[in-house]
């Protein structure tokens, strides 16, 4: 991905490799990867710093990939046509979001806004698809982890809907 605002991790590896490795290892999608596989991910992950109030993405934008917070706070907000916002979640260090965009490019269902100066990793769909072709065993391992996370979320949503129906 050629975008000057996103810096390849490799160029800052000596200074921040431990932070990046730790952040990736704590994300369930990557937690089962061995060191060699993790090294492959570090090669394609991108890092960017956001200032407080800066959007990471806006509701309606095409989904480009997922994000991992190394340090900072991110508000996930829903925006209505009048410009009013509702905070759906406040995410902090170690949290990840936007992972459905690895599977499709559907428009974002909410906005992600930095609520503090934030250091964020981006794992983008084109890089993931390329990885699936180049290193299919690794790509499939990540894909299964992603499917497991989505399945768990769907189960929780179904449970919550069942509770709401009973009320």
C-alpha positions, 0 to 999 in steps of 0.5 A: 500500500503506497500511502505516505501517511502510513509508514512501513514498520520495517523502517522503525523496526529497531526502535519499536519492534517489541511494542509491535510484536507485543501488540500483534501477539495480543490480538486473537487473529495473530496470537497463534502465530509462531515467530517466523509467521509473526515476522511475515506479518510485521513486514506488511503491517503499517504504523501511523500516529493520529492526533486527538480528534483525527478520524481513522475512518468515517462511517460510510468509507469503504473498509480497507482493513483492521487497526490495532491500538498500540497506545492511545484511545479511539472512539467508535461512533455512529453519526446521523444525518444531522451530524449528531454522534453516539459513542458505541465503544471506547477502545484503548491500548491493545484493542483491535477494530475494523477486522470485518474489512479484511473479508469485504470492502463494505462501507464502514458502519461507524466512524473511528476517531482518535480520542487521544494522540494514538499510535496505531497499526494497520493491517490492510485487505490488499496485503492480507489477500496478497499474503493468502496467495504468497503464503497460503498456509499462514493466510489460512491460519489467520483466516480461520482465527478471524472466522472464529472471532466473528463466530463468537461475536455472532453467538453473543449477538444472538444471545443478546437478541434472545434476551431482548425478545423475552422482555 
